[in-house]
Amino acid sequence: MAKAQLDETDLELLAVLTRDAEITNKALAHRLRLAESTCAHRVRSLRERGVIRDTRIRVDGAALGFPLQAIIKVRLANHTGDKVTALFDALAGVPRVLQVFHVAGVDDFLVHVAVEDATALRDIVLEHITVHPVVRGTETQLVFELRDGPGPLPR
């Protein structure tokens, strides 16, 4: 996606929404000193232009019985476009996968997972990743703690 044309009001809207996605339009408009209709129109425009991709609720995996998080590094034997795309799609569809990153460097994919225990982690690697002929190898790293960064907008 090309860089969107955003004015100062758009950036202020995004800054508030990234901190509090549940804020009502009325409260958002009040905070930024905008008319409610203007505020709603601008948020709708940001969605339509793809600047706001979605709104999600983040759940605590441990509270759901998935306390163990890991990053599985995946290295490919070859990099044929169709095979890379097929693997990317397959990895993104594996249960307990939180995110999949297609990256440059020694590793080709980073797969972030949340699982019940070490056995479930092993099963993801053996049953969903190494079964693909294009995969040359994997390396798994446990996540001890995860913290959010400030994101792309100034605070």
C-alpha positions in Angstrom: 0.0 0.0 0.0 1.3 3.5 -0.9 1.7 6.0 1.9 -1.7 7.5 2.7 -2.2 11.2 2.6 -2.9 12.1 6.2 -3.4 15.5 7.7 -2.9 16.4 11.4 -6.5 15.6 12.3 -6.2 12.1 10.8 -3.0 11.5 12.8 -4.6 12.8 16.0 -7.6 10.5 15.4 -5.3 7.5 14.8 -3.2 8.3 17.9 -6.3 8.2 20.1 -7.8 5.2 18.4 -4.6 3.1 18.7 -4.6 3.8 22.5 -8.4 3.3 23.0 -10.1 1.5 20.1 -13.4 1.3 22.1 -13.8 5.0 22.5 -17.2 6.2 21.3 -17.5 8.6 18.4 -19.0 11.2 20.7 -16.0 11.0 23.1 -13.5 10.9 20.3 -15.1 14.0 18.7 -15.1 15.8 22.0 -11.5 15.0 22.8 -10.3 16.3 19.4 -12.8 19.2 19.3 -14.6 18.0 16.2 -18.2 17.8 15.2 -19.5 14.2 15.8 -20.5 13.9 12.1 -17.0 15.1 10.9 -15.3 12.7 13.3 -17.4 9.7 12.1 -16.8 10.7 8.5 -13.0 10.9 9.0 -12.9 7.5 10.8 -15.0 6.0 8.0 -12.6 7.5 5.4 -9.6 6.1 7.2 -11.2 2.6 7.1 -12.2 2.9 3.5 -8.6 3.9 2.5 -7.2 1.0 4.4 -5.4 3.1 7.0 -7.4 1.5 9.7 -7.3 -2.2 8.8 -9.5 -3.7 11.5 -10.4 -3.5 15.2 -9.6 -6.5 17.3 -9.9 -7.7 20.8 -6.7 -9.3 22.2 -7.2 -12.2 24.6 -4.9 -13.5 27.2 -3.8 -17.0 25.9 -2.9 -18.2 29.4 -6.5 -17.4 30.6 -7.7 -19.6 27.8 -5.4 -22.5 28.6 -2.5 -21.6 26.2 0.2 -20.2 28.5 3.2 -21.2 26.4 4.2 -18.9 23.6 7.0 -19.5 21.1 8.5 -18.2 17.9 9.3 -20.9 15.4 11.9 -19.9 12.9 11.4 -21.7 9.5 14.1 -22.0 6.9 13.2 -23.1 3.3 15.1 -25.4 1.0 14.1 -23.3 -2.1 12.2 -20.1 -2.7 9.9 -20.7 -5.5 7.2 -18.1 -5.4 4.2 -20.4 -5.5 5.7 -22.7 -2.9 6.5 -19.8 -0.6 3.0 -18.4 -0.9 1.4 -21.8 -0.3 3.5 -22.3 2.8 2.7 -18.8 4.1 -1.0 -19.5 3.6 -0.7 -22.9 5.3 1.2 -21.5 8.3 -1.3 -18.7 8.8 -4.1 -21.3 8.9 -2.6 -23.5 11.6 -4.5 -23.6 14.9 -2.8 -21.7 17.8 -0.8 -19.5 15.4 -1.0 -15.9 16.4 1.1 -14.3 13.6 3.3 -15.3 10.7 6.0 -13.1 9.5 7.7 -13.6 6.1 11.2 -12.2 6.7 14.6 -11.7 5.0 17.8 -13.2 6.4 18.8 -16.7 7.4 15.2 -17.6 8.3 12.3 -17.2 6.0 9.3 -17.3 8.3 8.7 -16.5 12.0 5.7 -18.2 13.4 4.3 -16.9 16.7 2.2 -19.5 18.5 0.4 -19.9 21.8 0.0 -23.5 23.0 -1.0 -25.6 26.0 2.4 -27.2 26.7 5.7 -28.4 25.1 3.9 -31.4 23.6 1.5 -29.2 21.7 4.4 -27.0 20.5 6.2 -30.0 19.2 3.1 -31.2 17.5 2.8 -27.9 15.6 6.3 -28.2 14.4 6.1 -31.9 13.4 2.5 -32.0 12.1 2.1 -28.6 10.5 5.5 -27.2 9.5 8.1 -29.8 8.8 5.6 -31.9 6.8 6.0 -29.4 3.9 8.7 -30.5 1.5 9.8 -26.9 1.0 10.9 -26.6 4.6 14.6 -27.3 5.2 14.6 -26.8 9.0 13.1 -25.1 12.1 14.3 -23.6 15.3 12.0 -22.8 18.2 12.5 -20.1 20.8 10.3 -19.8 23.9 8.8 -16.4 24.7 9.3 -15.5 28.3 7.5 -12.2 28.2 5.9 -10.0 25.6 5.5 -6.2 25.7 3.9 -3.9 23.3 5.9 -1.1 21.7 4.6 2.4 21.1 3.7 1.7 17.5 4.3 3.9 14.5 2.5 7.0 15.8 4.1 9.4 18.3 2.5 9.3 21.7 
